[in-house]
Amino acid sequence: MIESTDRIKKVKIAIIHPECGVSWNGGSQISAFEMAEHLAEHYNVELLCGEKVGTVSIVLPCIPRGRSANWLATSFWGSILGRLFGYPGMVIEAITSFLPYLFHLLKSKPDVIYPNNDYGGLAVAWVLRRLTGCKILYTERAGLLGGGHVLKRNMKFKPDHLVVFNQDTVNTVNVWYPNQSVSAIPNGVDLSRFSPCGDKFDFKLNGKLVLCVGTLNRKNHKRIELVIQAMVKVPQASLILCGDGIDKEYFVALAHELLGKDRFMQMSLTFDEMPKLYRSVDSFTLPSANEPFGRVYLESLASGTPVVATDDSMRRTIIGDAGLVCDVENTEEYAQVLEKALDTEWGSKPLEQANKFSWVEIALKYKAVINSMLVDKTEKNTLV
């Protein structure tokens, strides 16, 4: 029976993400890191990852996706693997991490295992549960993207509790998997890192500054070309594109052609430099299609920067009245809304909206889920 805070602190949570600390190009590794740090206030937490980061990380041998990316993008065998698997870096990560992570977890014996690297971590968790009886907590970050095909695949591992980002996805899960325990908990933002206060970059570009952050890949759902095209019709402002990817040269060439070098800059920053970037601009935008969540919107808001985004239910929930949504596929409309965002005095609205998604509060929601996973119905009333 779990009866006190001290006893709860002894509960061991293992969080998995081999890419965490290796790169910060995806929201899942950032969420895994920030979740580990905040849950460590309540439990005995270890973050199994590829590089030392934070206070609770344990580095285990494997080949995270970021370490194979250049080889896969430039080699003959990489092109072959790409045709076979679609995202071969994930396959390599899953295969090389399986045994090192499983052997470590068999020794550490966590009460709850929380994989954040898709099917690779879920496979480890499934085997560990069969061997030790631990519980699996899983957050499906792809949501219903692509008709929910990633969700359907990952549900084959039968997590003890599933977390999704909104009630619409909960309702769908209830229909597809009536016996699945599921909760809606949004992503969080670390308000101790992202703030309107602090140093800013001086980009020496013309006019006000619009920022877009995303992976530079023409085949993904970020649709970076839409913001470049819209910015042509916002001549009083410049675009900063932060990100990297296999199509970086394409997007840089397109922006230089349409905007000119005095109205465009591409950059790649470290994890620690991102807060400074967000507060150095006048507006943020990302025209993704079917973005399952989009933590970059929260990071912008927490930095005091308003947002312009795709008009869908998730974006309206995240942005509230601290930004604007529109039909980003309509270049004229997108440009007009970008102009409106730059001309509006937003005051404290962005920060007030970000406060609703503080990691401190989000971690407490996860704590409630974890506690419910560890006690039976007769014990719930005794849990602190």
Wavefront OBJ file of the C-alpha trace (Angstrom):
o trace
v 0.000 0.000 0.000
v 1.338 3.455 -0.910
v 0.591 5.635 2.096
v 2.917 8.642 2.140
v 4.981 11.010 0.045
v 8.166 9.240 1.194
v 6.763 5.917 0.057
v 5.677 7.396 -3.282
v 9.209 8.764 -3.744
v 10.477 5.165 -3.711
v 8.351 4.282 -6.715
v 10.745 3.870 -9.643
v 9.865 5.307 -13.054
v 12.019 4.498 -16.084
v 11.669 6.944 -18.979
v 13.108 5.841 -22.335
v 14.363 7.957 -25.221
v 17.731 7.036 -26.832
v 17.765 10.265 -28.872
v 17.400 12.466 -25.788
v 20.562 14.529 -25.352
v 21.812 13.563 -28.818
v 19.591 16.020 -30.693
v 16.644 18.250 -29.892
v 15.027 18.266 -33.342
v 11.871 16.520 -32.154
v 9.345 17.275 -29.461
v 9.422 13.751 -28.044
v 12.992 13.957 -26.756
v 12.387 17.380 -25.239
v 9.222 16.128 -23.555
v 11.025 13.039 -22.241
v 13.754 15.194 -20.724
v 11.403 17.747 -19.180
v 9.032 15.052 -17.932
v 11.922 13.217 -16.259
v 13.103 16.361 -14.487
v 9.639 17.256 -13.194
v 8.563 13.732 -12.208
v 11.811 13.433 -10.243
v 10.195 15.794 -7.753
v 7.751 13.001 -6.936
v 9.394 9.660 -7.775
v 12.693 7.853 -8.187
v 13.186 8.562 -11.897
v 15.796 7.460 -14.405
v 15.966 8.734 -17.988
v 17.588 6.177 -20.287
v 19.115 8.134 -23.160
v 22.010 8.617 -25.573
v 23.862 11.519 -23.924
v 24.163 12.805 -20.378
v 21.544 15.488 -19.836
v 19.842 16.868 -16.740
v 19.955 15.302 -13.297
v 18.518 11.783 -13.744
v 19.893 10.576 -17.095
v 21.594 7.206 -17.584
v 23.508 6.771 -20.855
v 23.258 3.330 -22.447
v 24.952 2.090 -25.653
v 22.958 2.164 -28.893
v 22.750 4.101 -32.157
v 20.140 6.844 -31.723
v 18.447 8.084 -34.893
v 20.430 11.328 -34.900
v 23.750 9.508 -35.099
v 22.802 7.554 -38.198
v 21.046 10.432 -40.002
v 24.001 11.710 -42.067
v 25.103 8.222 -43.091
v 21.587 7.251 -44.077
v 21.148 10.450 -46.088
v 24.383 10.114 -48.067
v 25.185 6.406 -48.433
v 24.009 3.786 -50.914
v 22.869 1.468 -48.138
v 21.030 4.340 -46.519
v 18.947 4.825 -49.658
v 18.177 1.099 -49.767
v 17.124 1.078 -46.107
v 15.020 4.166 -46.735
v 13.045 2.381 -49.433
v 12.545 -0.651 -47.198
v 11.636 1.026 -43.914
v 10.622 4.629 -44.604
v 12.402 5.897 -41.484
v 15.426 3.610 -41.141
v 16.979 5.665 -38.350
v 14.121 4.594 -36.095
v 14.680 0.947 -37.031
v 18.417 1.145 -36.280
v 17.683 2.869 -32.972
v 15.111 0.238 -32.017
v 17.357 -2.718 -32.860
v 20.533 -1.394 -31.231
v 18.802 -0.180 -28.063
v 16.690 -3.264 -27.386
v 19.127 -5.504 -25.502
v 21.129 -2.788 -23.637
v 17.925 -1.149 -22.430
v 16.214 -4.426 -21.551
v 19.200 -5.750 -19.572
v 19.490 -2.493 -17.630
v 15.784 -2.455 -16.837
v 15.827 -6.078 -15.698
v 18.423 -5.036 -13.111
v 16.806 -1.744 -12.091
v 13.256 -3.184 -11.903
v 11.097 -0.070 -12.422
v 7.495 -0.006 -11.262
v 6.431 1.953 -14.351
v 8.174 2.128 -17.703
v 7.443 5.127 -19.915
v 8.828 4.757 -23.471
v 8.994 7.914 -25.582
v 10.651 6.568 -28.730
v 7.695 4.931 -30.424
v 7.733 1.194 -31.163
v 11.389 0.742 -30.153
v 10.737 1.644 -26.531
v 7.338 -0.033 -26.528
v 8.922 -3.340 -27.574
v 11.344 -3.141 -24.644
v 8.502 -2.220 -22.305
v 6.289 -5.083 -23.518
v 9.001 -7.687 -22.903
v 9.890 -6.180 -19.524
v 6.244 -6.305 -18.434
v 6.048 -9.975 -19.392
v 9.144 -10.695 -17.298
v 8.663 -8.438 -14.253
v 5.025 -7.309 -14.213
v 5.861 -3.595 -14.455
v 3.269 -1.176 -15.829
v 3.531 0.564 -19.208
v 2.590 4.236 -19.514
v 2.622 5.554 -23.056
v 1.918 8.910 -24.697
v 0.852 8.689 -28.343
v 2.330 11.851 -29.853
v 1.152 11.163 -33.404
v -2.491 11.414 -32.350
v -4.845 10.709 -35.244
v -2.343 11.827 -37.883
v -2.712 9.760 -41.042
v -5.944 8.188 -39.885
v -4.339 7.100 -36.630
v -2.118 4.449 -38.237
v 0.720 5.029 -35.726
v -1.739 4.850 -32.838
v -3.184 1.600 -34.181
v 0.277 0.080 -34.556
v 1.395 1.080 -31.073
v -1.792 -0.124 -29.428
v -0.675 -3.664 -30.295
v 1.719 -3.349 -27.334
v -1.298 -2.826 -25.042
v -0.040 -0.087 -22.675
v -1.568 -0.153 -19.201
v -2.434 3.520 -19.607
v -2.479 5.610 -22.761
v -2.110 9.393 -22.776
v -3.215 11.484 -25.765
v -3.303 15.225 -26.255
v -7.004 16.043 -26.545
v -10.510 14.783 -25.866
v -11.222 14.152 -29.560
v -8.501 11.499 -29.573
v -9.786 10.057 -26.275
v -13.221 9.670 -27.859
v -11.711 7.888 -30.854
v -9.674 5.558 -28.640
v -12.807 4.728 -26.646
v -14.505 3.643 -29.863
v -11.566 1.701 -31.297
v -10.358 0.163 -27.999
v -13.219 0.203 -25.461
v -11.175 -1.479 -22.726
v -8.141 0.798 -22.991
v -7.422 3.106 -20.046
v -6.823 6.541 -21.572
v -6.430 10.178 -20.485
v -6.098 13.508 -22.286
v -3.056 15.444 -21.056
v -1.450 18.150 -23.227
v 2.248 18.752 -23.614
v 3.878 21.147 -21.205
v 6.325 24.025 -21.414
v 9.130 24.778 -18.986
v 8.448 28.322 -17.794
v 11.797 28.398 -16.003
v 13.525 28.154 -19.401
v 11.242 30.132 -21.708
v 10.589 33.704 -20.670
v 10.147 37.170 -22.222
v 13.054 38.365 -20.077
v 16.696 37.901 -21.028
v 19.218 38.473 -23.790
v 18.079 38.758 -27.399
v 19.713 38.221 -30.784
v 20.317 41.173 -33.116
v 19.697 39.765 -36.585
v 20.133 42.999 -38.519
v 17.319 42.096 -40.912
v 14.769 44.474 -42.383
v 11.576 45.280 -40.477
v 9.823 43.155 -37.907
v 10.780 39.511 -37.479
v 8.693 36.397 -38.069
v 10.118 33.106 -36.793
v 9.396 29.605 -38.037
v 10.899 26.531 -36.329
v 10.704 23.085 -37.878
v 12.484 20.180 -39.527
v 13.453 21.067 -43.084
v 11.976 18.166 -45.004
v 9.642 18.634 -47.988
v 7.940 15.299 -47.272
v 6.855 16.038 -43.705
v 3.743 17.863 -42.504
v 5.448 21.132 -41.491
v 4.858 22.766 -44.917
v 7.649 25.317 -44.501
v 7.220 26.478 -48.105
v 3.831 28.007 -47.193
v 5.311 30.537 -44.774
v 8.044 31.473 -47.262
v 5.421 32.100 -49.952
v 3.208 34.107 -47.584
v 6.105 36.273 -46.412
v 6.561 37.518 -49.973
v 3.338 39.492 -49.391
v 4.530 40.884 -46.023
v 7.294 43.165 -47.323
v 7.659 45.100 -44.084
v 8.942 42.004 -42.235
v 11.696 39.389 -42.455
v 11.648 35.634 -41.923
v 13.947 33.629 -39.667
v 13.872 29.890 -40.307
v 15.328 27.786 -37.509
v 15.861 24.111 -38.180
v 17.818 21.534 -40.086
v 17.040 18.587 -42.306
v 17.669 16.886 -45.609
v 16.013 19.703 -47.594
v 17.739 22.651 -45.926
v 19.436 23.759 -49.149
v 16.118 23.690 -51.004
v 14.328 25.903 -48.484
v 17.240 28.332 -48.179
v 17.424 28.688 -51.970
v 13.655 29.198 -52.206
v 13.678 31.888 -49.498
v 16.656 33.698 -51.020
v 14.898 33.702 -54.388
v 11.531 34.946 -53.083
v 12.576 37.153 -50.151
v 16.183 38.101 -50.750
v 19.078 37.819 -48.334
v 18.133 41.027 -46.498
v 14.753 39.547 -45.479
v 15.709 35.981 -44.655
v 18.004 34.021 -42.372
v 18.313 30.283 -41.733
v 19.936 29.029 -38.546
v 20.332 25.944 -36.387
v 20.618 26.498 -32.656
v 21.344 24.364 -29.638
v 18.708 23.378 -27.112
v 19.989 26.027 -24.684
v 19.857 28.833 -27.269
v 16.196 28.424 -28.231
v 14.668 30.587 -25.442
v 16.821 33.511 -26.567
v 15.606 33.051 -30.143
v 11.884 33.022 -29.338
v 12.035 36.304 -27.419
v 14.115 37.986 -30.155
v 11.283 38.040 -32.712
v 7.920 39.757 -33.114
v 5.779 36.780 -34.120
v 6.010 33.008 -34.521
v 4.373 30.817 -37.148
v 4.328 27.182 -38.219
v 1.832 26.133 -40.943
v 1.771 22.392 -40.183
v -0.981 20.128 -41.402
v -2.502 17.856 -38.749
v 0.207 18.668 -36.191
v -0.569 16.275 -33.302
v 0.367 18.980 -30.772
v 3.211 21.402 -31.488
v 5.246 22.319 -28.430
v 6.972 25.105 -30.408
v 3.769 27.139 -30.139
v 3.953 26.924 -26.343
v 7.638 27.816 -26.282
v 6.877 30.915 -28.316
v 3.971 31.949 -26.091
v 6.047 31.418 -22.933
v 8.609 33.785 -24.435
v 5.954 36.469 -24.842
v 5.705 36.004 -28.614
v 2.292 35.718 -30.334
v 1.556 32.876 -32.747
v 0.009 32.501 -36.196
v -0.960 28.933 -37.075
v -3.179 26.571 -39.023
v -6.861 26.808 -38.150
v -7.727 23.532 -36.424
v -9.080 22.529 -33.026
v -5.700 21.715 -31.467
v -4.127 25.012 -32.528
v -7.114 26.972 -31.220
v -6.780 25.177 -27.882
v -3.056 25.848 -27.607
v -3.063 29.453 -28.804
v -6.279 30.761 -27.245
v -6.459 34.530 -27.626
v -2.659 34.882 -27.730
v -2.437 34.551 -31.492
v -4.347 34.011 -34.706
v -5.316 31.018 -36.827
v -6.122 31.000 -40.521
v -6.218 28.991 -43.731
v -2.465 28.828 -44.273
v -2.941 27.240 -47.699
v -4.489 30.528 -48.849
v -1.390 32.661 -49.377
v -3.289 35.958 -49.377
v -5.130 35.154 -46.136
v -1.998 33.817 -44.472
v -0.071 36.983 -45.340
v -2.862 39.243 -44.074
v -3.018 37.387 -40.751
v 0.764 37.555 -40.367
v 0.552 41.310 -40.888
v -2.262 41.599 -38.354
v -0.269 39.661 -35.765
v 2.711 41.961 -36.261
v 0.535 45.077 -35.935
v -1.375 43.931 -32.819
v -0.372 44.857 -29.288
v -0.549 41.502 -27.492
v 0.566 42.585 -24.035
v 0.617 39.737 -21.502
v -1.721 37.420 -23.430
v 0.986 35.048 -24.752
v 2.465 34.450 -21.296
v -0.960 34.073 -19.692
v -1.838 31.405 -22.260
v 1.466 29.582 -21.745
v 0.869 29.466 -17.991
v -2.041 27.081 -18.645
v 0.500 24.511 -19.908
v 3.192 24.803 -17.240
v 5.184 21.574 -16.845
v 4.674 21.828 -13.093
v 0.930 21.377 -13.591
v 1.271 18.843 -16.408
v 3.598 16.700 -14.285
v 0.958 16.615 -11.546
v -1.545 15.248 -14.059
v 0.905 12.495 -14.981
v 1.530 11.856 -11.290
v -2.183 11.230 -10.778
v -2.192 8.770 -13.689
v 0.883 6.939 -12.401
v -0.555 6.662 -8.906
v -3.775 5.242 -10.308
v -1.749 2.637 -12.198
v 0.014 1.471 -9.038
v -2.917 0.925 -6.702
v -6.081 -1.107 -6.934
v -9.531 0.368 -6.416
v -9.541 -0.235 -2.666
v -6.269 1.605 -2.157
v -6.899 4.784 -4.158
v -8.342 6.703 -1.238
v -5.151 6.209 0.802
v -2.820 7.657 -1.858
v -1.293 11.033 -1.119
l 1 2 3 4 5 6 7 8 9 10 11 12 13 14 15 16 17 18 19 20 21 22 23 24 25 26 27 28 29 30 31 32 33 34 35 36 37 38 39 40 41 42 43 44 45 46 47 48 49 50 51 52 53 54 55 56 57 58 59 60 61 62 63 64 65 66 67 68 69 70 71 72 73 74 75 76 77 78 79 80 81 82 83 84 85 86 87 88 89 90 91 92 93 94 95 96 97 98 99 100 101 102 103 104 105 106 107 108 109 110 111 112 113 114 115 116 117 118 119 120 121 122 123 124 125 126 127 128 129 130 131 132 133 134 135 136 137 138 139 140 141 142 143 144 145 146 147 148 149 150 151 152 153 154 155 156 157 158 159 160 161 162 163 164 165 166 167 168 169 170 171 172 173 174 175 176 177 178 179 180 181 182 183 184 185 186 187 188 189 190 191 192 193 194 195 196 197 198 199 200 201 202 203 204 205 206 207 208 209 210 211 212 213 214 215 216 217 218 219 220 221 222 223 224 225 226 227 228 229 230 231 232 233 234 235 236 237 238 239 240 241 242 243 244 245 246 247 248 249 250 251 252 253 254 255 256 257 258 259 260 261 262 263 264 265 266 267 268 269 270 271 272 273 274 275 276 277 278 279 280 281 282 283 284 285 286 287 288 289 290 291 292 293 294 295 296 297 298 299 300 301 302 303 304 305 306 307 308 309 310 311 312 313 314 315 316 317 318 319 320 321 322 323 324 325 326 327 328 329 330 331 332 333 334 335 336 337 338 339 340 341 342 343 344 345 346 347 348 349 350 351 352 353 354 355 356 357 358 359 360 361 362 363 364 365 366 367 368 369 370 371 372 373 374 375 376 377 378 379 380 381 382 383 384
